[in-house]
């Protein structure tokens, strides 16, 4: 769970010689899913449509929309309730057997303390995540408007993510069990 999340914090390929096999697997899985998502026709079509309102960050917005969509429709993808998943996630200590850099450790500490993922299935969680990511981007951007853009395009965004999930979920569920 955490190694996959860590994929957003790792750049380049130096991680291959730096982290444990389990962390490397998580990073690689994260990158495979990102690539599949970012090149999927249904996602690209909507992302292009959103570019006028979210220039340079429409891809990031689509990732956040997908997180929101999956959390909102969790029971379609897991037998475990969303709350039980979160309880397991929050209870696990990823730092017992793994070494992560301090910026990731700090992020995880805040994520757990403030229970951010509890709100991913709500619009307030999407808004919070978009505004938080917007502040970390090094160039001026409109990602802080992601919730407003989502509300205007909800049907097409949700349909594109649903289409992606139907085509891609089995591919990655098989990988996570091996």
N, C-alpha and C positions, 0 to 999 in steps of 0.2 A: 504494500500500500504506500509506504513512504518512499521507497526507492523509485517507484513510478512517478510520484509527485516531485521528487528531486530532479527529474528530467528538465523541469523548467528553469533550474538554477545552474545547469551545466552547459557550457559552450565548448565547441570543438570536439576533439577526440582524445584529449589527454586523460580523460576519466578512465580509459581502458586500463591504464597502468597504475591508477591511483586508488581505486575502490575495490571492494570485495566482488566476487562473482555475482552475488545476489543483487547488489546495488547496480552493477553493470547491466544485468538482465532487466532490471526495472527501468533504467535510463533508455536502453535499447527498445523496450516495449513502448515506452512513452513516445519515443521518436517515430516508431513504426505507426502507431495510432495517429499521431499528429500528421504524418505524411499522407496516410490513407485518407484522413479527414480533409486535409487541405487540398487534395487533388480529386476528391470525389465530385462528380458532375453536379449533383444536387446542391452541394455546399457551395461550389464555385459560382453557380448561377445566382444564388441569393447574395453571396459575398460581393459579386460585381454590381448588383443592384444597390447594395448598401454603401458602396464606395463613395458615392456623391455626398452622402451625409456623414460618413465615417472614413474620410480619406486616410490612407496609410495604416489604419487600424481596423478595417472591416474584418480582416482575418482573425484578429485578437477578439473582436466582438463576437464573431461566430463561435470561437472556443468558449467564451463565457456563456453564450446562449445555449450551447450544447450542455455545459455543466448544469445550467438551470433546468433545461429540458429533461435531462436524465434524472436529476434529483426530483423533479416534479412528477415524473412518470416511473419512478423507481420500481414499483411493483410489476411493471411490464418486463423488467430485466433481471430481477432477483427474487428468489423465494424468501430471502432474509429481509425483514422490514428495514426501511431507511433508518429508523431510529436505532435498531439493533446494530446495523452496520456502523453507524456513527459511534455508538457506545464502544464497540470493539476497536474502532479506529482511535478514538480518544484514549482508551485504556492502554493501548500498546505503547511501549517505550522503545522507539527506534534507535535510541542511542546506547542501549545496553551492549549490543554486539557490533554496532556499526559506528564508523567515524564519519561525520559530516562536517562541512565548514560552518563557522559560527553564524553566517547570515541565514543559512537554512535552519540551524538550530533555533535561532531567534524567531524566525517565521513560524516554525512548528510550535514553539512555546506560545506565541500569541494566538495562533490558530486554535490551539487547544483551550487556552485560558478563556478566550472570548467566544469559543464554540461557533466560529464563523460558518462552518459547514451546516449547522442547524438551519441556516436561513437560505441556503442555495435553492431550495424549492419554492421560495417566495420572491416576489419582485423586489422587495427591500434588500434581499441578499444579492440579487443580480446587480442592483444599483450600487450597493456598497463595494462589491468586487470590481465593477467597472471603474468606479471613481478611484479605488485604491490602485489598480493597475495603471490607470491614466497618470497618476502622480509619479509612478516609477519610470515612465517612459521619458526618455531624454529630450524629446522634441515636443513642441506644442501640438496638441491633439484634441480630438472631439470625443474621445472614448467615454468621458463623463456623461455624454448624452445617450449612451447605449440603451438605457431603459426606455427613454422616450422613443427612440428608433425601433426598439423591439415592439412596443405597444402598437406602433403604426404598421408594422410588418409581421405581426405575430403569426398569422396563418401561414405565410410563405416560409418564414424561418422555421416554425415548428414542423411543417411538412418536409422541408429539406432535411432536417435532423432526423425525423422519423424514417425517411427514406434511407438515409445513411445508416441508421441503426439496424434496419432490416437487412441491409446488404453486408454490413461489416461486423456486427456483433458476434456472430458465430466464429468468424476467423480469429478474433482476439480472445474469445472465451476458451477456445481450444488451447491457445498459447499459454494462457494464465494457469491452466491445470497441469502443464508439463513442468 
